[in-house]
Amino acid sequence: MAHTEVRSASSAATDQSIGDLVSVAAKDVSQLVRYEIDLAKLELKQDVRRLGVGGALLVVAAFVGCLVLVLLCFALAYGLVALGIWAWAAFLIVAGTCVLLAGLAVLVGVTLVRKLDGMSKTRRSLSDDMSILRRHNHSAGGAKTPAKAG
C-alpha cells in the first residue's frame, strides 16, 4: 500500500513543471520559517514568564526577609547582650550572620536564573531544518554536476 502511494506521488511530481515545484518548495520553506518563528516566540514567552516569576518571587522574598531580619537581628543582638557579650560585639556577630544569609539568598536567585533553557527546542529544530536543506542542496547539486560533465 505504501509503495502505491509513493509511486503515485512520484508520478504526480514528474507531471508538474519545475516552476510549480519551485513554487511549492518556496511555499513550504516560507511555512517552515513561520513555524520556526512561532516556536521561538512561544519559547521566549515561557522563558520571560519564568524569569518574571522568579524575579518577582526574589523581590518579595527579599522584602519580607528584610523585615523579619531586622526584627531578628535586634532580638539576637539584645539576646547576646543579655548573655554578657559586649553590645558592640553582639551587633557585630549579628551583622556577620546577616552577610551569610544575604550570600545564601544570592546563591538561590542565581540558581533560579540559570535554569532558563535559552530556546533549546528552537535551536535544535532550526539545526535539523538546516541540515535537511543542506543535504537536499548537496544531493541536488550532485545530480547536476555529472549532467554538466557528460
DSSP file (Angstrom, degrees, kcal/mol; ACC not computed):
  #  RESIDUE AA STRUCTURE BP1 BP2  ACC     N-H-->O    O-->H-N    N-H-->O    O-->H-N    TCO  KAPPA ALPHA  PHI   PSI    X-CA   Y-CA   Z-CA
    1    1 A M     >        0   0    0      0, 0.0     4,-1.7     0, 0.0     5,-0.1   0.000 360.0 360.0 360.0 -42.1    0.0    0.0    0.0
    2    2 A A  H  >  +     0   0    0      1,-0.2     4,-2.1     2,-0.2     5,-0.2   0.860 360.0  55.6 -66.6 -34.1    2.8    2.4    0.9
    3    3 A H  H  > S+     0   0    0      1,-0.2     4,-2.6     2,-0.2    -1,-0.2   0.875 104.8  53.0 -65.9 -36.4    4.6    1.6   -2.4
    4    4 A T  H  > S+     0   0    0      2,-0.2     4,-2.5     1,-0.2    -1,-0.2   0.908 109.2  48.8 -63.9 -42.4    1.4    2.6   -4.4
    5    5 A E  H  X S+     0   0    0     -4,-1.7     4,-2.2     1,-0.2    -2,-0.2   0.891 111.9  49.0 -65.4 -38.6    1.3    6.0   -2.6
    6    6 A V  H  X S+     0   0    0     -4,-2.1     4,-2.6     2,-0.2    -2,-0.2   0.914 111.6  49.1 -66.7 -42.2    4.9    6.6   -3.3
    7    7 A R  H  X S+     0   0    0     -4,-2.6     4,-2.5     1,-0.2    -2,-0.2   0.917 112.7  46.9 -63.5 -42.6    4.5    5.7   -7.0
    8    8 A S  H  X S+     0   0    0     -4,-2.5     4,-2.0     1,-0.2    -1,-0.2   0.878 113.4  49.1 -68.7 -34.9    1.5    8.0   -7.3
    9    9 A A  H  X S+     0   0    0     -4,-2.2     4,-1.9    -5,-0.2    -2,-0.2   0.902 113.0  47.1 -68.7 -39.3    3.3   10.8   -5.6
   10   10 A S  H  X S+     0   0    0     -4,-2.6     4,-1.7     2,-0.2    -2,-0.2   0.873 112.3  49.1 -71.5 -34.6    6.4   10.4   -7.7
   11   11 A S  H  X S+     0   0    0     -4,-2.5     4,-1.2     2,-0.2    -1,-0.2   0.870 111.2  50.5 -70.2 -34.1    4.3   10.2  -10.9
   12   12 A A  H  X S+     0   0    0     -4,-2.0     4,-0.9     1,-0.2    -2,-0.2   0.873 108.8  52.7 -67.5 -35.8    2.4   13.4   -9.8
   13   13 A A  H  < S+     0   0    0     -4,-1.9     3,-0.4     1,-0.2    -2,-0.2   0.866 107.4  50.7 -68.1 -35.1    5.8   15.1   -9.2
   14   14 A T  H  < S+     0   0    0     -4,-1.7    -1,-0.2     1,-0.2    -2,-0.2   0.788 105.7  57.2 -73.3 -25.1    7.0   14.2  -12.7
   15   15 A D  H  < S+     0   0    0     -4,-1.2    -1,-0.2    -5,-0.1    -2,-0.2   0.736  93.4  84.6 -75.0 -22.4    3.8   15.7  -14.2
   16   16 A Q  S  < S-     0   0    0     -4,-0.9     2,-0.1    -3,-0.4    -3,-0.0  -0.481  82.7-117.3 -81.9 151.5    4.4   19.1  -12.5
   17   17 A S     >  -     0   0    0     -2,-0.2     4,-2.2     1,-0.1     5,-0.2  -0.380  25.8-109.2 -81.0 165.6    6.6   21.7  -14.1
   18   18 A I  H  > S+     0   0    0      1,-0.2     4,-2.8     2,-0.2     5,-0.2   0.880 120.1  56.0 -62.1 -38.4    9.8   22.9  -12.5
   19   19 A G  H  > S+     0   0    0      1,-0.2     4,-2.3     2,-0.2    -1,-0.2   0.895 107.3  48.8 -61.1 -40.3    8.1   26.3  -11.8
   20   20 A D  H  > S+     0   0    0      2,-0.2     4,-2.6     1,-0.2    -2,-0.2   0.920 112.0  48.7 -64.9 -42.8    5.3   24.5   -9.9
   21   21 A L  H  X S+     0   0    0     -4,-2.2     4,-2.7     2,-0.2    -2,-0.2   0.904 111.9  48.7 -64.2 -41.1    7.8   22.5   -7.9
   22   22 A V  H  X S+     0   0    0     -4,-2.8     4,-2.7     2,-0.2    -1,-0.2   0.901 111.0  51.5 -64.6 -39.8    9.8   25.6   -7.1
   23   23 A S  H  X S+     0   0    0     -4,-2.3     4,-2.3    -5,-0.2    -2,-0.2   0.923 111.8  45.9 -62.9 -44.8    6.6   27.4   -6.1
   24   24 A V  H  X S+     0   0    0     -4,-2.6     4,-2.5     2,-0.2    -2,-0.2   0.911 113.3  50.0 -64.3 -42.6    5.6   24.5   -3.8
   25   25 A A  H  X S+     0   0    0     -4,-2.7     4,-2.6     2,-0.2    -2,-0.2   0.912 110.9  48.8 -63.8 -41.7    9.1   24.4   -2.3
   26   26 A A  H  X S+     0   0    0     -4,-2.7     4,-2.5     2,-0.2    -1,-0.2   0.905 111.7  49.5 -64.4 -40.9    9.1   28.1   -1.7
   27   27 A K  H  X S+     0   0    0     -4,-2.3     4,-2.4    -5,-0.2    -2,-0.2   0.908 111.8  49.0 -64.1 -41.0    5.7   27.9    0.0
   28   28 A D  H  X S+     0   0    0     -4,-2.5     4,-2.4     2,-0.2    -2,-0.2   0.906 112.0  47.7 -65.1 -42.0    6.9   25.0    2.2
   29   29 A V  H  X S+     0   0    0     -4,-2.6     4,-2.5     2,-0.2    -2,-0.2   0.905 111.9  50.8 -65.4 -40.5   10.1   26.9    3.2
   30   30 A S  H  X S+     0   0    0     -4,-2.5     4,-2.2     2,-0.2    -2,-0.2   0.918 111.6  47.1 -62.2 -43.7    8.0   30.0    4.0
   31   31 A Q  H  X S+     0   0    0     -4,-2.4     4,-2.4     2,-0.2    -2,-0.2   0.897 111.0  52.3 -65.5 -39.6    5.6   28.0    6.1
   32   32 A L  H  X S+     0   0    0     -4,-2.4     4,-2.4     2,-0.2    -2,-0.2   0.903 108.7  50.2 -62.2 -42.3    8.6   26.3    7.8
   33   33 A V  H  X S+     0   0    0     -4,-2.5     4,-2.4     2,-0.2    -1,-0.2   0.910 110.0  50.7 -63.0 -41.9   10.1   29.7    8.6
   34   34 A R  H  X S+     0   0    0     -4,-2.2     4,-2.4     1,-0.2    -2,-0.2   0.915 110.7  49.0 -61.8 -42.4    6.7   30.9   10.1
   35   35 A Y  H  X S+     0   0    0     -4,-2.4     4,-2.4     2,-0.2    -2,-0.2   0.897 110.4  50.8 -64.5 -39.5    6.5   27.8   12.2
   36   36 A E  H  X S+     0   0    0     -4,-2.4     4,-2.4     2,-0.2    -1,-0.2   0.898 110.6  49.1 -64.5 -40.2   10.1   28.3   13.5
   37   37 A I  H  X S+     0   0    0     -4,-2.4     4,-2.5     2,-0.2    -2,-0.2   0.904 110.8  50.3 -66.2 -40.8    9.3   31.9   14.4
   38   38 A D  H  X S+     0   0    0     -4,-2.4     4,-2.3     2,-0.2    -2,-0.2   0.905 111.0  49.3 -62.7 -41.1    6.1   30.8   16.2
   39   39 A L  H  X S+     0   0    0     -4,-2.4     4,-2.5     2,-0.2     5,-0.2   0.908 110.9  49.9 -64.0 -41.8    8.2   28.2   18.1
   40   40 A A  H  X S+     0   0    0     -4,-2.4     4,-2.5     1,-0.2    -2,-0.2   0.910 110.9  49.3 -63.6 -41.6   10.8   30.8   19.0
   41   41 A K  H  X S+     0   0    0     -4,-2.5     4,-2.5     2,-0.2    -2,-0.2   0.916 111.3  49.8 -62.8 -42.8    8.1   33.2   20.2
   42   42 A L  H  X S+     0   0    0     -4,-2.3     4,-2.1     2,-0.2    -2,-0.2   0.926 113.4  44.8 -63.1 -45.8    6.5   30.5   22.3
   43   43 A E  H  X S+     0   0    0     -4,-2.5     4,-2.5     1,-0.2    -1,-0.2   0.893 112.6  51.7 -65.9 -38.9    9.7   29.5   24.0
   44   44 A L  H  X S+     0   0    0     -4,-2.5     4,-2.8    -5,-0.2     5,-0.2   0.906 108.3  51.4 -65.1 -40.7   10.7   33.2   24.5
   45   45 A K  H  X S+     0   0    0     -4,-2.5     4,-2.6     1,-0.2    -1,-0.2   0.919 110.6  49.1 -60.6 -43.0    7.4   33.8   26.2
   46   46 A Q  H  X S+     0   0    0     -4,-2.1     4,-2.5     2,-0.2    -2,-0.2   0.916 112.6  47.2 -63.3 -42.5    7.9   30.9   28.5
   47   47 A D  H  X S+     0   0    0     -4,-2.5     4,-2.7     2,-0.2    -2,-0.2   0.909 113.1  48.2 -65.5 -41.5   11.4   32.0   29.4
   48   48 A V  H  X S+     0   0    0     -4,-2.8     4,-2.9     2,-0.2    -2,-0.2   0.904 111.7  50.6 -65.4 -40.3   10.3   35.6   30.1
   49   49 A R  H  X S+     0   0    0     -4,-2.6     4,-2.8    -5,-0.2     5,-0.2   0.935 112.3  46.5 -62.7 -45.8    7.4   34.3   32.2
   50   50 A R  H  X S+     0   0    0     -4,-2.5     4,-2.8     1,-0.2     5,-0.2   0.918 114.0  48.4 -61.0 -43.3    9.8   32.1   34.2
   51   51 A L  H  X S+     0   0    0     -4,-2.7     4,-2.7     2,-0.2    -2,-0.2   0.909 112.6  48.5 -64.5 -41.7   12.2   34.9   34.6
   52   52 A G  H  X S+     0   0    0     -4,-2.9     4,-2.8     2,-0.2     5,-0.2   0.930 114.2  44.7 -63.9 -46.5    9.4   37.3   35.7
   53   53 A V  H  X S+     0   0    0     -4,-2.8     4,-2.6     2,-0.2     5,-0.2   0.930 115.3  48.1 -65.0 -44.5    8.0   34.9   38.2
   54   54 A G  H  X S+     0   0    0     -4,-2.8     4,-2.0    -5,-0.2    -2,-0.2   0.918 114.3  46.3 -61.0 -43.7   11.5   34.1   39.5
   55   55 A G  H  X S+     0   0    0     -4,-2.7     4,-2.2    -5,-0.2    -2,-0.2   0.913 112.7  49.2 -66.0 -43.0   12.4   37.7   39.8
   56   56 A A  H  X S+     0   0    0     -4,-2.8     4,-2.6     1,-0.2     5,-0.2   0.911 111.2  49.7 -63.5 -41.9    9.1   38.7   41.5
   57   57 A L  H  X S+     0   0    0     -4,-2.6     4,-2.6     1,-0.2    -1,-0.2   0.877 109.9  51.6 -64.9 -36.2    9.5   35.9   44.0
   58   58 A L  H  X S+     0   0    0     -4,-2.0     4,-2.3    -5,-0.2    -1,-0.2   0.906 110.8  48.0 -65.3 -40.1   13.0   37.0   44.7
   59   59 A V  H  X S+     0   0    0     -4,-2.2     4,-2.5     2,-0.2    -2,-0.2   0.932 113.9  45.9 -66.2 -45.7   11.9   40.6   45.3
   60   60 A V  H  X S+     0   0    0     -4,-2.6     4,-2.6     1,-0.2     5,-0.3   0.933 114.3  48.5 -62.8 -45.3    9.0   39.5   47.6
   61   61 A A  H  X S+     0   0    0     -4,-2.6     4,-2.3    -5,-0.2    -1,-0.2   0.888 111.8  49.9 -62.9 -38.2   11.3   37.2   49.5
   62   62 A A  H  X S+     0   0    0     -4,-2.3     4,-2.2    -5,-0.2    -1,-0.2   0.915 112.0  47.4 -67.1 -41.9   13.9   39.9   49.8
   63   63 A F  H  X S+     0   0    0     -4,-2.5     4,-2.1     2,-0.2    -2,-0.2   0.961 117.0  41.0 -64.6 -51.5   11.4   42.4   51.1
   64   64 A V  H  X S+     0   0    0     -4,-2.6     4,-2.6     1,-0.2     5,-0.3   0.897 114.4  54.2 -63.7 -39.4    9.8   40.1   53.7
   65   65 A G  H  X S+     0   0    0     -4,-2.3     4,-2.8    -5,-0.3    -1,-0.2   0.892 106.4  51.8 -61.4 -39.3   13.2   38.7   54.6
   66   66 A C  H  X S+     0   0    0     -4,-2.2     4,-2.2     2,-0.2    -1,-0.2   0.925 110.5  48.0 -64.0 -43.9   14.5   42.3   55.3
   67   67 A L  H  X S+     0   0    0     -4,-2.1     4,-1.6     1,-0.2    -2,-0.2   0.946 117.2  41.2 -61.2 -48.5   11.5   43.0   57.6
   68   68 A V  H  X S+     0   0    0     -4,-2.6     4,-2.9     1,-0.2     5,-0.2   0.893 112.5  55.8 -67.1 -39.2   12.0   39.8   59.5
   69   69 A L  H  X S+     0   0    0     -4,-2.8     4,-2.7    -5,-0.3    -1,-0.2   0.883 104.0  53.2 -63.3 -39.1   15.7   40.1   59.5
   70   70 A V  H  X S+     0   0    0     -4,-2.2     4,-2.1     2,-0.2    -1,-0.2   0.947 112.6  44.5 -61.0 -46.9   15.6   43.5   61.1
   71   71 A L  H  X S+     0   0    0     -4,-1.6     4,-2.3     1,-0.2    -2,-0.2   0.933 115.8  46.4 -63.4 -45.4   13.5   42.2   63.9
   72   72 A L  H  X S+     0   0    0     -4,-2.9     4,-2.9     1,-0.2     5,-0.2   0.857 109.1  55.9 -66.7 -33.9   15.5   39.0   64.4
   73   73 A C  H  X S+     0   0    0     -4,-2.7     4,-2.8    -5,-0.2     5,-0.2   0.935 109.9  44.5 -64.3 -45.3   18.8   41.0   64.3
   74   74 A F  H  X S+     0   0    0     -4,-2.1     4,-2.7    -5,-0.2     5,-0.3   0.927 114.9  49.2 -64.6 -42.1   17.7   43.2   67.2
   75   75 A A  H  X S+     0   0    0     -4,-2.3     4,-1.9    -5,-0.2    -2,-0.2   0.923 114.4  44.9 -63.0 -43.4   16.4   40.2   69.1
   76   76 A L  H  X S+     0   0    0     -4,-2.9     4,-2.5     2,-0.2    -2,-0.2   0.920 113.3  49.7 -66.9 -44.0   19.6   38.3   68.6
   77   77 A A  H  X S+     0   0    0     -4,-2.8     4,-2.1    -5,-0.2    -2,-0.2   0.938 114.1  44.3 -61.9 -46.2   21.8   41.2   69.4
   78   78 A Y  H  X S+     0   0    0     -4,-2.7     4,-2.0     1,-0.2    -1,-0.2   0.822 111.8  54.6 -69.9 -29.0   19.9   42.0   72.6
   79   79 A G  H  X S+     0   0    0     -4,-1.9     4,-1.2    -5,-0.3    -1,-0.2   0.900 108.7  47.8 -67.3 -39.7   19.9   38.3   73.5
   80   80 A L  H  <>S+     0   0    0     -4,-2.5     5,-2.1     2,-0.2     4,-0.4   0.880 110.4  51.8 -67.2 -37.2   23.7   38.2   73.1
   81   81 A V  H ><5S+     0   0    0     -4,-2.1     3,-1.3     1,-0.2    -1,-0.2   0.898 106.8  54.2 -63.7 -39.0   24.0   41.3   75.3
   82   82 A A  H 3<5S+     0   0    0     -4,-2.0    -1,-0.2     1,-0.3    -2,-0.2   0.793 102.7  57.8 -66.0 -26.5   21.8   39.6   77.9
   83   83 A L  T 3<5S-     0   0    0     -4,-1.2    -1,-0.3    -3,-0.1    -2,-0.2   0.575 129.0 -97.0 -78.7  -9.0   24.2   36.6   77.9
   84   84 A G  T < 5S+     0   0    0     -3,-1.3     2,-0.2    -4,-0.4    -3,-0.2   0.498  77.9 137.7 109.3   4.8   27.0   39.0   78.8
   85   85 A I      < -     0   0    0     -5,-2.1    -1,-0.4     1,-0.1    -2,-0.1  -0.609  63.7 -98.3 -81.6 144.1   28.6   39.8   75.5
   86   86 A W     >  -     0   0    0     -2,-0.2     4,-2.5     1,-0.1     5,-0.2  -0.255  31.3-119.0 -58.6 149.5   29.5   43.4   74.9
   87   87 A A  H  > S+     0   0    0      1,-0.2     4,-2.4     2,-0.2     5,-0.2   0.907 112.4  50.1 -60.7 -45.3   27.0   45.3   72.9
   88   88 A W  H  > S+     0   0    0      1,-0.2     4,-1.7     2,-0.2    -1,-0.2   0.891 112.8  47.5 -62.8 -39.0   29.3   46.2   70.0
   89   89 A A  H  > S+     0   0    0      2,-0.2     4,-2.4     1,-0.2    -1,-0.2   0.887 110.1  52.9 -68.9 -38.4   30.5   42.5   69.7
   90   90 A A  H  X S+     0   0    0     -4,-2.5     4,-2.0     1,-0.2    -2,-0.2   0.926 111.3  45.1 -63.2 -44.6   26.9   41.3   69.8
   91   91 A F  H  X S+     0   0    0     -4,-2.4     4,-2.2     1,-0.2    -1,-0.2   0.821 111.5  53.8 -70.6 -29.2   25.9   43.6   66.9
   92   92 A L  H  X S+     0   0    0     -4,-1.7     4,-2.2    -5,-0.2    -2,-0.2   0.898 108.3  49.3 -68.6 -40.8   29.0   42.6   65.0
   93   93 A I  H  X S+     0   0    0     -4,-2.4     4,-2.0     2,-0.2    -2,-0.2   0.918 111.8  49.2 -62.1 -43.5   28.1   38.9   65.3
   94   94 A V  H  X S+     0   0    0     -4,-2.0     4,-2.1     1,-0.2    -2,-0.2   0.902 108.8  52.4 -63.9 -41.3   24.6   39.7   64.1
   95   95 A A  H  X S+     0   0    0     -4,-2.2     4,-2.0     1,-0.2    -1,-0.2   0.906 108.2  51.2 -62.0 -42.0   25.9   41.7   61.2
   96   96 A G  H  X S+     0   0    0     -4,-2.2     4,-1.8     1,-0.2    -1,-0.2   0.886 108.7  51.7 -61.6 -39.5   28.2   38.7   60.2
   97   97 A T  H  X S+     0   0    0     -4,-2.0     4,-2.1     1,-0.2    -1,-0.2   0.897 107.8  52.3 -63.5 -40.3   25.2   36.4   60.3
   98   98 A C  H  X S+     0   0    0     -4,-2.1     4,-2.3     1,-0.2    -2,-0.2   0.887 106.4  53.4 -63.1 -39.3   23.2   38.8   58.0
   99   99 A V  H  X S+     0   0    0     -4,-2.0     4,-2.1     1,-0.2    -1,-0.2   0.909 108.5  49.9 -63.0 -41.9   26.0   38.8   55.5
  100  100 A L  H  X S+     0   0    0     -4,-1.8     4,-1.8     1,-0.2    -2,-0.2   0.904 110.8  49.2 -62.9 -41.8   25.9   35.0   55.4
  101  101 A L  H  X S+     0   0    0     -4,-2.1     4,-2.1     2,-0.2    -2,-0.2   0.885 109.2  52.2 -65.7 -38.2   22.2   35.0   54.9
  102  102 A A  H  X S+     0   0    0     -4,-2.3     4,-2.2     1,-0.2    -1,-0.2   0.902 107.6  52.3 -64.4 -40.3   22.5   37.5   52.1
  103  103 A G  H  X S+     0   0    0     -4,-2.1     4,-2.0     1,-0.2    -1,-0.2   0.887 108.6  50.6 -61.8 -39.2   25.0   35.3   50.4
  104  104 A L  H  X S+     0   0    0     -4,-1.8     4,-2.0     2,-0.2    -1,-0.2   0.897 108.9  51.4 -64.9 -41.1   22.7   32.3   50.6
  105  105 A A  H  X S+     0   0    0     -4,-2.1     4,-2.2     1,-0.2    -2,-0.2   0.896 109.5  49.9 -63.6 -40.6   19.8   34.4   49.0
  106  106 A V  H  X S+     0   0    0     -4,-2.2     4,-2.5     2,-0.2     5,-0.2   0.905 108.8  53.1 -64.0 -41.2   22.1   35.4   46.1
  107  107 A L  H  X S+     0   0    0     -4,-2.0     4,-1.9     1,-0.2    -2,-0.2   0.906 110.1  47.0 -61.5 -42.9   23.0   31.8   45.5
  108  108 A V  H  X S+     0   0    0     -4,-2.0     4,-1.9     2,-0.2    -1,-0.2   0.913 112.5  50.1 -65.7 -42.7   19.4   30.7   45.4
  109  109 A G  H  X S+     0   0    0     -4,-2.2     4,-1.9     1,-0.2    -2,-0.2   0.906 110.4  49.0 -62.9 -42.7   18.5   33.6   43.0
  110  110 A V  H  X S+     0   0    0     -4,-2.5     4,-2.1     1,-0.2    -1,-0.2   0.883 108.4  54.7 -65.2 -37.7   21.4   32.8   40.6
  111  111 A T  H  X S+     0   0    0     -4,-1.9     4,-0.6    -5,-0.2    -1,-0.2   0.900 107.7  49.6 -62.4 -41.0   20.3   29.2   40.6
  112  112 A L  H >< S+     0   0    0     -4,-1.9     3,-0.7     1,-0.2    -1,-0.2   0.900 111.3  48.5 -64.5 -40.8   16.8   30.1   39.5
  113  113 A V  H >< S+     0   0    0     -4,-1.9     3,-1.3     1,-0.2    -1,-0.2   0.858 106.0  57.6 -69.5 -34.5   18.1   32.3   36.7
  114  114 A R  H 3< S+     0   0    0     -4,-2.1    -1,-0.2     1,-0.3    -2,-0.2   0.656  89.6  74.7 -70.7 -14.5   20.5   29.6   35.4
  115  115 A K  T <<  +     0   0    0     -3,-0.7    -1,-0.3    -4,-0.6    -2,-0.2   0.487  67.1 115.3 -78.5  -1.6   17.6   27.2   34.9
  116  116 A L    <   -     0   0    0     -3,-1.3   -69,-0.0     1,-0.1    -3,-0.0  -0.481  60.3-148.9 -66.8 138.2   16.4   29.1   31.8
  117  117 A D        -     0   0    0     -2,-0.2     3,-0.2   -74,-0.1    -1,-0.1   0.577  21.7-133.1 -91.5  -8.9   16.8   26.8   28.8
  118  118 A G        -     0   0    0      1,-0.2     5,-0.1   -75,-0.1   -74,-0.1   0.882  62.9 -60.2  64.6  41.4   17.6   29.5   26.2
  119  119 A M  S  > S+     0   0    0    -76,-0.2     4,-2.1     1,-0.1    -1,-0.2   0.890  77.8 164.8  56.6  46.3   15.2   28.4   23.5
  120  120 A S  H  > S+     0   0    0      1,-0.2     4,-2.4     2,-0.2     5,-0.2   0.855  70.5  54.8 -64.3 -35.3   16.8   25.0   23.1
  121  121 A K  H  > S+     0   0    0      2,-0.2     4,-2.6     1,-0.2    -1,-0.2   0.908 108.7  48.3 -65.4 -40.9   13.9   23.5   21.2
  122  122 A T  H  > S+     0   0    0      2,-0.2     4,-2.8     1,-0.2     5,-0.2   0.927 112.3  48.3 -65.2 -44.3   14.0   26.3   18.6
  123  123 A R  H  X S+     0   0    0     -4,-2.1     4,-2.3     1,-0.2    -2,-0.2   0.916 113.4  47.5 -61.8 -42.8   17.8   25.9   18.2
  124  124 A R  H  X S+     0   0    0     -4,-2.4     4,-2.3     2,-0.2    -2,-0.2   0.917 113.4  47.9 -64.6 -43.5   17.5   22.2   17.8
  125  125 A S  H  X S+     0   0    0     -4,-2.6     4,-2.6     2,-0.2    -2,-0.2   0.914 112.4  48.4 -64.9 -43.7   14.7   22.5   15.3
  126  126 A L  H  X S+     0   0    0     -4,-2.8     4,-2.7     2,-0.2    -1,-0.2   0.898 110.9  51.5 -62.9 -39.9   16.5   25.1   13.2
  127  127 A S  H  X S+     0   0    0     -4,-2.3     4,-2.2    -5,-0.2    -2,-0.2   0.915 111.0  47.6 -63.5 -42.8   19.6   22.9   13.2
  128  128 A D  H  X S+     0   0    0     -4,-2.3     4,-2.2     2,-0.2    -2,-0.2   0.923 112.7  49.2 -62.7 -44.2   17.6   20.0   12.0
  129  129 A D  H  X S+     0   0    0     -4,-2.6     4,-2.5     1,-0.2    -2,-0.2   0.915 111.2  49.1 -62.5 -43.3   15.9   22.0    9.3
  130  130 A M  H  X S+     0   0    0     -4,-2.7     4,-2.6     1,-0.2    -1,-0.2   0.890 110.1  51.0 -65.5 -38.2   19.2   23.5    8.1
  131  131 A S  H  X S+     0   0    0     -4,-2.2     4,-2.4     2,-0.2    -1,-0.2   0.891 110.4  49.6 -67.2 -36.7   20.8   20.0    7.9
  132  132 A I  H  X S+     0   0    0     -4,-2.2     4,-2.3     2,-0.2    -2,-0.2   0.925 112.6  47.3 -64.9 -43.8   17.9   18.7    5.9
  133  133 A L  H  X S+     0   0    0     -4,-2.5     4,-2.5     2,-0.2    -2,-0.2   0.896 112.2  49.9 -64.6 -39.2   18.2   21.7    3.5
  134  134 A R  H  X S+     0   0    0     -4,-2.6     4,-2.8     2,-0.2     5,-0.2   0.927 110.9  48.8 -64.8 -43.8   21.9   21.2    3.2
  135  135 A R  H  X S+     0   0    0     -4,-2.4     4,-2.4     1,-0.2    -2,-0.2   0.909 112.4  49.0 -61.4 -40.9   21.5   17.5    2.4
  136  136 A H  H  X S+     0   0    0     -4,-2.3     4,-2.4     2,-0.2    -2,-0.2   0.912 112.4  47.7 -65.6 -41.8   18.9   18.4   -0.2
  137  137 A N  H  X S+     0   0    0     -4,-2.5     4,-2.8     2,-0.2    -2,-0.2   0.897 112.6  49.0 -66.2 -40.1   21.1   21.0   -1.8
  138  138 A H  H  X S+     0   0    0     -4,-2.8     4,-2.4     2,-0.2    -2,-0.2   0.906 113.2  46.3 -66.6 -40.2   24.1   18.7   -1.9
  139  139 A S  H  X S+     0   0    0     -4,-2.4     4,-1.4    -5,-0.2    -2,-0.2   0.897 115.6  46.2 -69.7 -37.6   22.1   15.9   -3.4
  140  140 A A  H  X S+     0   0    0     -4,-2.4     4,-1.3    -5,-0.2    -2,-0.2   0.895 114.4  47.9 -68.7 -39.7   20.6   18.3   -6.0
  141  141 A G  H  X S+     0   0    0     -4,-2.8     4,-1.8     1,-0.2    -2,-0.2   0.865 108.8  54.4 -68.3 -35.7   24.0   19.8   -6.7
  142  142 A G  H  < S+     0   0    0     -4,-2.4    -1,-0.2     1,-0.2    -2,-0.2   0.840 106.7  51.5 -65.8 -33.0   25.5   16.3   -7.1
  143  143 A A  H  X S+     0   0    0     -4,-1.4     4,-0.8     1,-0.2    -1,-0.2   0.837 110.7  48.1 -73.1 -31.9   22.9   15.4   -9.7
  144  144 A K  H  X S+     0   0    0     -4,-1.3     4,-1.9     1,-0.2    -2,-0.2   0.842 101.2  64.5 -77.3 -33.4   23.6   18.5  -11.7
  145  145 A T  H  X S+     0   0    0     -4,-1.8     4,-1.9     1,-0.2     5,-0.2   0.923 102.9  45.4 -61.5 -47.8   27.4   18.1  -11.8
  146  146 A P  H  > S+     0   0    0      0, 0.0     4,-2.4     0, 0.0    -1,-0.2   0.870 109.8  56.7 -64.1 -32.4   27.5   14.8  -13.7
  147  147 A A  H  < S+     0   0    0     -4,-0.8    -2,-0.2     1,-0.2    -3,-0.1   0.887 108.3  46.8 -65.0 -37.2   25.0   16.2  -16.2
  148  148 A K  H  < S+     0   0    0     -4,-1.9    -1,-0.2     1,-0.2    -3,-0.1   0.894 114.5  46.5 -69.5 -39.1   27.2   19.2  -17.0
  149  149 A A  H  <        0   0    0     -4,-1.9    -2,-0.2     1,-0.2    -1,-0.2   0.853 360.0 360.0 -71.4 -33.8   30.3   17.0  -17.3
  150  150 A G     <        0   0    0     -4,-2.4    -1,-0.2    -5,-0.2    -2,-0.2   0.452 360.0 360.0 -89.4 360.0   28.5   14.4  -19.6
